[in-house]
Amino acid sequence: MKNWSKKNFKQNGLLQGDGALWMVLVVLCCISIVTVYSASSRMTFGSGKYWAPVIKHAELMLAGIGFAWVLHMLPCKLYKLVGLILTVFYYVALVLAFLTGQINGAARWADVGDVRFQPSEFAKLGLVMTTAFIFSVFRDKNGVSAFGFKLAFANAILTMGLIVTENLSTAIIIGVVMLSMAFYSQVSTKILASLVSICVALGLGGYLTLISIPQDTLDKWYNDKECVMHRVPVWVDRLKESSELPPDPNDYDIHDNEQVTHAQIAVATCALNPRGPGNSVERDYLPHADSDFIYAILIEEWSIFGGAFVMFLYLLLLYRAYKISRKCKSLYPAYLIMGLSLLLVTQAMVNMAVAVGAIPVTGQTLPLVSRGGTSAFANCAILGIMLSVSRSAKRIEEKNEETEPNTEACNSQG
């Protein structure tokens, strides 16, 4: 009776799956609500509606957690079909955004009626789901077959090609995640080494090409918003901002690059002497303080130890995903949970690196923490799918625990 009660609670409770993943989801959402309230002061100063952004954000996060709960109750095998449907959807949405959707000079959004969303968020999720399916199906005795790798590679290149001209950083993150999934899925070492070499060569060649483009050409592209190359001047500026600093700090123009400057001031002045929740100063000067640079505000208010705690939560998520993947009996859920965790953690690390000035500005949000619509909901969906995989793995583990004592009892009776 005791064993039956334990089984009934684990398999039929409201919250199933891995407890650590649930903890990461809820804690990050709570941190998000508190930090967004503080960081959104610049946005609410003119209207005087100080609670409006955080109330809307809290409602979105609660809806996201509810959506994650619904997804975690679905059987993991269902996501094979969902991934294929999502792939068709995001291809249509990316083409729609490329042709018609423009905001702030970048075609990153698509409009369907009164609904505006970022197709790239669905593209990241759908690509990981589809790649996990391809790597689990097309295999030979050595791991992923050549055909399986070519199919996944072609799908990734096509997706990245539709994103790269308007969102280079997202395309790079997708490439890193795909390479990581290929490594985990036992793609040939020779193929991986060749692919990494090509990526390094392309990266170096692209960097040298960008910094050698004449300024007249950059100005022409920048002023022509219909030109497919109109984002190139932005990339060049960001590369130069990270490498061209005046020898004398007194010559540095604090207003030349508000984002980087005020983010670094927030981190440098409060890393060991936090201002406390809600007491940020740089939020009033830092553009996108509640989204792209929320990690800098978090450090300003909670110190470097608060920032380290948030980083720990993402690393814990990756660790738990790896442990769960090792318990999966089939390849698809194992590849799926690892790919999704790598997607979240890679984006988080990029956002943190930007906030502390380690890499150029990318425009990536901090998953589950930054204020946002499509991205916040998509990230909650990712956690819901990961919890579904952990739920399936947990059921298998519980069944194994139940059969082992029975086997021992039979042996002792025999």
C-alpha positions in Angstrom: 0.0 0.0 0.0 2.8 2.3 0.9 4.6 1.7 -2.5 1.3 2.2 -4.3 0.7 5.6 -2.6 4.2 6.7 -3.5 3.7 5.7 -7.1 0.3 7.4 -7.3 1.7 10.7 -6.0 4.7 10.7 -8.4 2.8 9.8 -11.5 -0.5 11.5 -11.0 0.4 14.7 -9.0 0.0 18.2 -10.3 3.7 18.8 -10.6 5.5 15.9 -12.2 8.9 15.5 -13.6 12.2 16.8 -12.3 11.9 19.0 -9.2 15.1 20.9 -9.9 13.8 22.0 -13.3 10.6 23.2 -11.6 12.7 25.1 -9.1 14.8 26.8 -11.7 11.6 27.8 -13.7 9.8 29.3 -10.7 12.8 31.0 -9.1 13.9 32.6 -12.4 10.4 33.9 -13.0 10.2 35.4 -9.5 13.6 37.1 -10.0 12.3 38.3 -13.3 9.2 40.0 -11.9 11.2 41.8 -9.2 14.0 42.9 -11.5 11.7 44.0 -14.3 9.7 46.2 -11.9 12.9 48.0 -11.0 14.4 48.1 -14.5 11.3 49.4 -16.3 11.3 52.8 -14.5 12.7 54.5 -17.7 9.8 53.2 -19.7 7.1 54.3 -17.1 8.6 57.7 -16.2 6.7 59.6 -18.9 3.3 57.8 -18.5 3.3 57.6 -14.7 1.9 54.1 -14.8 4.6 52.5 -12.7 2.9 49.2 -12.1 1.6 48.6 -15.6 4.7 47.0 -17.1 5.4 44.7 -14.2 1.7 43.6 -13.9 1.6 42.8 -17.6 4.9 40.9 -17.3 3.8 39.0 -14.2 0.6 38.0 -16.0 2.7 36.8 -18.9 5.1 34.8 -16.7 2.2 33.2 -14.8 0.6 32.3 -18.2 4.0 30.9 -19.3 4.3 28.7 -16.2 0.7 27.5 -16.8 1.6 26.7 -20.4 4.7 24.9 -19.2 2.6 22.8 -16.9 0.3 21.9 -19.8 3.2 20.9 -22.0 4.9 18.8 -19.2 1.7 16.7 -18.9 1.9 15.7 -22.6 3.6 12.5 -23.6 7.2 13.1 -24.9 6.7 11.1 -28.1 4.0 13.7 -29.2 6.7 16.3 -29.7 8.0 14.5 -32.7 4.9 15.5 -34.6 4.8 18.9 -32.9 8.4 19.6 -34.0 7.6 18.9 -37.7 4.5 21.1 -37.6 6.4 23.9 -35.9 9.1 23.6 -38.5 6.6 24.3 -41.3 5.1 27.2 -39.3 8.4 28.9 -38.5 9.6 28.7 -42.2 6.4 30.4 -43.3 6.7 33.0 -40.5 10.4 33.7 -41.2 9.6 34.3 -44.9 6.7 36.5 -43.9 8.9 38.5 -41.5 11.7 38.8 -44.1 9.2 40.2 -46.8 6.9 42.3 -44.7 7.8 42.6 -41.0 9.9 45.6 -40.0 10.5 47.2 -36.6 13.3 49.5 -35.7 14.8 48.8 -39.1 15.1 45.1 -38.6 12.6 42.5 -40.0 12.5 40.4 -36.9 8.8 40.4 -36.3 5.8 39.0 -38.2 2.2 40.2 -38.0 -0.8 37.9 -38.1 -3.9 40.1 -37.7 -3.4 42.0 -34.4 -0.8 39.5 -33.1 2.9 40.4 -33.5 5.6 37.8 -32.7 9.2 37.0 -33.3 9.5 34.0 -35.7 13.1 33.4 -34.7 12.0 32.3 -31.2 9.9 29.6 -32.8 12.6 28.8 -35.2 15.1 28.0 -32.4 12.7 25.7 -30.7 11.5 24.0 -33.9 15.0 23.5 -35.2 16.1 21.8 -32.0 13.1 19.5 -32.0 13.5 18.6 -35.7 17.3 18.0 -35.3 16.7 15.7 -32.3 14.3 13.7 -34.4 16.6 13.4 -37.4 19.6 12.5 -35.3 17.6 9.8 -33.5 16.1 8.2 -36.6 18.9 8.3 -39.3 21.7 6.3 -37.7 24.1 3.5 -38.5 26.5 1.4 -36.4 28.8 4.4 -35.9 26.2 6.9 -34.8 24.4 9.5 -36.9 24.4 8.4 -40.5 25.9 10.7 -43.3 22.4 11.2 -44.7 21.0 12.2 -41.3 23.8 14.7 -40.7 23.3 16.2 -44.2 19.6 16.5 -43.7 20.0 18.2 -40.3 22.8 20.4 -41.6 20.7 21.5 -44.6 17.7 22.3 -42.4 20.0 24.3 -40.0 21.7 26.3 -42.8 18.3 27.2 -44.4 16.9 28.4 -41.1 20.1 30.4 -40.2 20.1 31.9 -43.7 16.6 33.3 -43.2 17.7 34.8 -39.8 21.3 35.9 -40.3 20.7 39.1 -42.2 18.5 40.6 -39.5 19.7 38.8 -36.4 23.3 37.6 -36.6 23.6 36.7 -33.0 20.6 34.4 -33.0 22.0 32.6 -36.1 25.4 32.2 -34.3 23.7 30.8 -31.2 21.7 28.3 -33.4 25.0 27.2 -35.0 26.7 26.6 -31.7 23.7 24.6 -30.4 23.6 22.5 -33.6 27.3 21.7 -33.3 26.8 20.8 -29.6 23.9 18.5 -30.5 25.9 16.9 -33.3 28.8 16.2 -30.8 26.4 14.7 -28.2 24.6 12.7 -30.8 27.8 10.9 -31.9 28.3 12.5 -35.3 31.6 11.4 -36.9 34.6 13.2 -35.3 36.1 13.8 -38.7 32.9 15.5 -39.9 32.7 17.6 -36.7 36.4 18.6 -37.0 35.9 19.7 -40.6 32.7 21.6 -39.8 34.4 23.4 -36.9 37.3 24.3 -39.1 35.0 25.7 -41.8 33.1 27.8 -39.1 36.3 29.2 -37.7 37.5 30.1 -41.3 34.2 31.7 -42.1 34.1 33.6 -38.9 37.6 35.0 -39.4 36.9 35.8 -43.0 33.7 37.5 -42.1 35.4 39.6 -39.5 38.2 40.7 -41.8 35.6 41.5 -44.5 33.4 43.6 -42.2 36.2 45.8 -40.9 37.5 46.4 -44.4 34.2 47.7 -45.9 34.6 51.4 -46.8 32.6 53.9 -44.7 30.8 55.3 -47.8 29.4 51.9 -48.5 28.3 51.3 -44.9 26.5 54.7 -44.9 24.7 53.8 -48.1 23.5 50.4 -46.8 22.5 51.9 -43.4 20.3 54.6 -45.1 18.6 52.1 -47.4 16.3 50.1 -45.0 15.1 48.0 -47.9 18.6 46.8 -48.7 19.3 43.3 -47.5 22.7 44.5 -46.2 21.3 47.3 -44.0 22.2 45.5 -40.8 25.9 45.2 -41.8 26.8 48.8 -40.6 25.4 47.9 -37.2 27.6 44.8 -36.9 30.7 46.9 -37.9 29.9 49.6 -35.3 29.6 47.0 -32.6 32.9 45.3 -33.5 34.7 48.7 -33.5 33.1 49.8 -30.2 34.5 46.7 -28.5 38.0 47.1 -30.0 38.6 50.9 -30.4 38.9 52.6 -27.0 40.8 55.8 -26.4 44.2 55.5 -24.7 43.2 58.1 -22.1 39.9 57.3 -20.2 39.1 61.0 -20.0 38.7 61.0 -23.8 36.0 58.4 -23.7 32.5 59.8 -24.6 30.1 58.5 -22.1 27.2 59.4 -24.3 28.6 57.7 -27.5 27.4 54.2 -26.5 24.9 54.4 -23.7 24.1 50.8 -23.5 27.7 49.5 -23.0 28.8 52.4 -20.9 25.9 52.4 -18.3 25.9 48.6 -18.1 29.5 48.6 -17.2 29.0 51.4 -14.7 26.3 49.4 -13.1 28.5 46.3 -12.8 31.7 48.0 -11.8 30.3 50.2 -9.1 28.1 47.6 -7.4 29.7 44.3 -7.9 30.6 44.0 -4.2 28.4 46.8 -2.8 24.9 46.3 -4.1 22.3 49.0 -4.0 19.5 46.6 -3.0 16.3 45.6 -4.8 14.5 48.5 -6.5 17.4 50.9 -5.9 19.1 50.9 -9.3 20.5 54.1 -10.5 21.7 53.1 -14.0 18.2 51.9 -15.0 17.3 55.5 -15.6 20.1 55.9 -18.2 20.4 52.4 -19.6 18.4 51.7 -22.8 16.7 48.3 -22.7 17.4 47.9 -19.0 14.5 45.5 -18.6 15.4 43.2 -21.5 18.9 43.1 -23.2 20.8 44.5 -20.2 18.7 43.3 -17.3 21.7 41.2 -16.0 23.6 44.5 -15.4 20.7 45.8 -13.3 20.5 42.6 -11.4 24.2 42.8 -10.5 23.8 46.5 -9.5 21.0 45.6 -7.1 22.1 42.2 -5.9 25.9 42.3 -6.3 28.1 39.8 -8.1 26.8 37.1 -5.8 23.3 37.6 -7.0 24.6 37.5 -10.6 26.5 34.3 -9.8 23.4 32.7 -8.3 21.4 33.4 -11.5 24.3 31.9 -13.5 24.3 28.9 -11.2 20.6 28.3 -11.9 21.3 28.0 -15.7 24.2 25.7 -15.1 22.0 23.6 -12.8 19.4 23.4 -15.6 22.1 22.1 -18.0 23.4 19.6 -15.4 19.9 18.2 -14.7 19.2 18.0 -18.4 22.3 15.9 -18.9 21.4 13.6 -15.9 17.9 13.2 -17.3 19.2 12.4 -20.8 21.3 9.6 -19.4 18.1 8.0 -18.0 16.1 8.1 -21.2 15.6 4.7 -22.8 15.3 6.1 -26.4 17.5 8.6 -28.2 14.9 11.2 -29.2 14.0 12.5 -25.7 17.7 12.4 -24.7 18.7 14.6 -27.7 15.7 16.8 -27.3 16.3 17.7 -23.6 20.0 18.3 -24.2 19.4 20.5 -27.2 16.8 22.6 -25.5 18.9 23.1 -22.4 21.9 24.1 -24.5 19.7 26.6 -26.3 18.6 28.3 -23.1 22.0 28.2 -21.4 24.0 29.4 -24.5 21.7 32.4 -24.9 21.9 33.2 -21.2 25.7 33.1 -21.3 25.7 35.4 -24.3 23.4 37.9 -22.6 25.6 37.9 -19.4 28.8 38.3 -21.4 27.3 41.3 -23.2 26.1 42.9 -19.9 29.6 42.7 -18.4 31.3 43.9 -21.5 33.0 40.7 -22.5 31.6 40.6 -26.0 30.0 43.1 -28.4 26.3 44.0 -28.0 24.1 41.3 -29.5 20.5 42.1 -28.6 19.9 38.7 -26.9 17.5 38.6 -23.9 18.2 36.7 -20.7 15.9 33.7 -20.8 13.1 33.6 -18.3 14.3 36.9 -16.7 14.1 39.6 -19.3 10.8 41.3 -20.1 9.4 40.2 -23.3 6.4 38.6 -25.1 7.3 35.9 -27.6 10.7 35.1 -26.0 9.3 34.8 -22.4 6.5 32.5 -23.6 8.8 30.4 -25.8 11.3 29.9 -23.0 8.5 28.7 -20.7 7.5 26.3 -23.5 11.0 25.0 -23.6 11.0 24.3 -19.9 7.6 22.6 -20.3 9.0 20.2 -22.9 12.1 19.5 -20.8 9.8 18.7 -17.9 7.8 16.3 -20.1 11.0 14.5 -21.0 12.0 14.3 -17.3 8.5 13.1 -16.5 8.9 10.2 -18.9 12.4 9.4 -17.6 11.1 9.5 -14.1 8.4 7.0 -14.8 10.9 4.6 -16.3 13.1 5.0 -13.2 10.2 4.3 -10.9 9.2 1.2 -12.8 12.8 -0.1 -12.6 12.7 0.6 -8.8 9.5 -1.4 -8.5 10.7 -4.4 -10.4 14.0 -4.8 -8.6 12.6 -5.6 -5.2 10.2 -8.0 -6.7 13.0 -9.8 -8.5 15.0 -10.0 -5.2 12.0 -11.4 -3.4 11.5 -14.1 -6.1 15.1 -15.1 -5.9 15.0 -15.4 -2.1 11.8 -17.5 -2.3 13.4 -19.7 -4.9 
